[in-house]
Amino acid sequence: MRDQAEALRMKMLKAQGELAKSIAIVSGKGGVGKSNFSTNFAHSLRLKGKKVIVIDMDIGMGNIHILLGVSPKYSLRDYLMGSNSLEDVINVDEEGLTFISGGSGLDTVLEWSESMFERLLDAFEHLQKEYDFILFDMGAGATQRSIELIMSVDEVIVISTTEPTSITDAYSMMKFICLKDPDKKFNIVSNRVTKQDDGNESATRLQYAMRKFLDKETLILGFLPEDPTVHKAVLAQKPFSLLYPNAPVSKRMAAIADVFVQVDRTEIKQEIGFLTKLRGIFLRGRE
């Protein structure tokens, strides 16, 4: 009965345009600046009037709170364990960006009790009605748990550098996801670009490979140049897009956000809702 009621409620809310879009931000390997992208992308979306929340899903290596200069008292794990409310684990930085720290133990999803998973679904249902975008900052690479969450979201943003190994790893990640869900929407961003032509070429290579070998169209959001202000912002624990708004990398981030918000998402195929797909993770683990 709950599944039917949930499906009906989500269908009605989606028809009214009230549900947040869920976005997984991924990379083929670590060290490409994925979390830094997540925080600055979120802030850029906020500057365009969008309500955004970032959920750090990089288990054991999460650093969203460090990049934002916030020391959260509680994490998503504390909420799932029932020791704290959802409001307790939602943090806000000085600029007003909302985020949730993942905490440890989230990779043991199949060991969660039914009550813990119900709390997770309740949390995401609430967040979907409160925000325009939910950004999941995923750990580098692919694990069973991360892939299952990625399969549930509306679309994916893939971060890659111009290095051949990074491009190859990004393609492998996209291919793996696409074979599991051919309808998944992909967005591509090239990071740490030293020459504009290199950034355009690397993103185009990924786009071409997806089209040629998987018959899958992808959207290039843009590229971010190598910029010394990024390192300065990390040391200051502030988003570079706010600390140095006139820096080349900040202007490029604003352009990426522009492209993203202007995309027509009415045709994104999501026949089974985000929450229903997440429920499937729990049910498969108990079979």
N, C-alpha and C positions, 0 to 999 in steps of 0.2 A: 504493500500500500504506500509505503514511504517513497519507493522508487517512482510509482505512478504520480503521486502528488508532487514530488520534486520535479519530475519531467514536465508536468503541466505548468508549474509555477515558473520554471526557467523559460519555457516556451513563451509564456505571457510576458515576462519581463524582457526577453530578447526582442519580442515583437514591438515593445514599447521603446526599444533602444536604451534600456536602463542598465544593461549588464556591461561590466568592464571587459575589455579584450585582454586575454591572458597571453603574455609574450615570454618565451624562453630565450635567454641570451646565452649562446653557446660558442665554444671554440673547439677545434680539433685537438689542440694541445695547450699546455699552460704557457704563461709568459707572453701572451699577445696583447695584454691590456684589457681583458674582457670586463673585469670588475670596475676599472676606471671608466670604461665606456658606459657601463650600466649607471653609475652615479651621475655622470655628466649628462648622459642622454635623458635621465629622469629629470634632472634640473632644467634642461632645455625644454622638455615637454611642459614642465610647470610654468616656465616663463611664457608659454603660449596658451596659458589658461587651462591646462589639463590637470586633472587630479590623478596623481600617480603614487603607487606604493611599490617599493622594491623589497623582494623577499630573498634573502641570502640563502641559497641552497648548496653552496660550496662546502660540503661536509668536512669538518676538521681543518679546513684552510680558509674559511670565510673571513673576508677582510673589508666588507662594506662599511662596518662601523669605524674601522681604522681610517679609511679614506675620508670619512665624514667627520672625524674627530669626536665621536660619541662613544661613551662607554655604557652600553645597555645593561641594566640590572637583570633583565629576564630575556629569554629567547623563546622561539617557537616551541622548543621542546618542553619548556616550563608550562606553556599553555596546554600542550597535548597531555602532559602528566596530570593536569587538573589542579596544579598548585597555584596557577595565576589565570586571570581573565585575559581575553583577547586585548582589551584596552591596555593591560599591563605590559604586554610584549610589543606593542606598537610604539616605535621611537620616532622622534622628530629632531632633525638637526637645526642649527641656528637659522638656516635659510628657509626652513619649513618643509623640507623633504621628509616624507614618511617612509620608514623601512622597518623590517623585522629581521632580527638576527636569527640564524638557523639553530645554533647550538649544536651539541653533539648527540649522536644516537639516532639521527634521522635516517640513516642507511639501513636500519633494522625495521623497515616498514612492515615486513611480513610477520614480525613478532609483536606488532602492536595489538592491543586489545581492541575489541569492537568499539568500546566507548572512546578510545583515543582517536580512532579513525572517524567516528561520528563528530568529534570535536573539530577535527581537521576540515571536514566537509562543511560544518557549521561556520567555521572561520572564513573559508573561501566564499561561501554563499554570501556572508555579510560583506566581505571586501568587494565582491563583484557588484554589489548594489551601491557601494560608497565611492568607488573610483572609476576613472575612465580607462586606465591601464594598470594591470598588475604585471610587473616585470620580475621574472624569476632569474636571478643571477646563478647560473648552473656551474658546477665544478667542471674543470677541464676534462676533455675526453668523454667516453661513454661508459657508464655502468648500467647494470640492469635497472636500478632504482631511478637514475636520472633519465634514462630512455623512456621509462614508463610515464614519468611526469611530462616529458617533452611530447609524448604521444597524445597527451590530454589537452595541451594548450592550443590556442587558435592559430598562432604563427610563431616562427622562429627567426631570430636575428643571429647570423653567423659572423663571428669576428675572425679575421685572418690578417697576417702581415703579408709582405710581398715575398718573403722567403719561400723557396720551392717546397721545403718540407712542410711549412705552415699551410700552403695552398693545398698540398696533397692530403694533409690530415683533415683540413676543412672539407674537402670534397668527400673523403671517406665518411665523415660524420654525416654530411648531407645525404649521401647515397644510402647509408644505413637507415636513416630516418625515412627517406622517401620510399624505400622498398617496403617499409612497414606501414606507411601512410602516404599513398601517392597524392592525396589531396592537400597535404600540409603546405602552407604558404611559407616560402623562404625569402629572407632579406639578407643582403650581403653588404658588409662594411670592411674596407681595407684600412688597417691601422699601422701607425709608425712608418708612413710613406716618406721617403726622402726626395723622390721626384714624382710630380703629378702623373706623368705618363706611366710610371711603374704602378701607381695606385690604380689607375684606370685599367691597365693591362691585367693586373692580377685578379681584379674583380670580374673583368670580362672573361678571363680564362675559366673561372669557376662557373660563371653563367653559361658559357658555351659548352662546358663539359656536362652540365646538368641537362642542357637542351639536347645535346647530341646522343649521350649514352642512356639517359633516363626519360627523355621526352618530357622534361619538366622545366617550366618557365620560372625564373626567379627575378627578384627586383634588386637592383643595385641602389642602395641608399646613398652611397658616396664613400669618400675616404678621409682619413685624418692624418695630417702630416706629422713627421717627427718634429717636436717642438720642445725647447728647454723649459718652457713654462709648465709643462706637464709634471716634470720632476720637482720643480719648485712647489707646485700645488700639492703634490703628494706629501712632501716634507711639512707643509703647512696644514695638512689634513683638511683641505678644502677643495671643492671641485674647481678645476681650472676654468671652466666656463663662467664661473662667477668671480673667481679671484682675478682672472685676466681676460675679461670679456672681449678685448680688442685683439687678442693674440690670434694668429692664423688658425691654430687648432680649435679655438673657441668659435670662430666664425664658421669653420667647416662643420662643427658639431651642430650649430644652429641651422645650417643648411640641411643636414641629415634629418634633424627633427622636422623641418619644413616639409621635406619629401615624405616623411613617414605619416604626418598628420593629414596630408593632402590625399593619401591613397584611399580609394573607394573600397571599403571592406564589406560591403553588403553582399558580395558574391563569394566570400570565404565559406567553403563547405564545412560545416560542423554539424552533421546530422545528429550526432550524439554529443550532448553537452559536456563541457569541461568537468563538472562535478560528477556526472554519470560515468565518465571515463575513469576518473579517479576512484570511484567506488569499485570499478572493475578490478583495479589493482589489488584491493583488499580481498575481494571475493575470490580471485584466482589463487591468492596465497593461502586460502583456507580450504581449497578443494582437496 
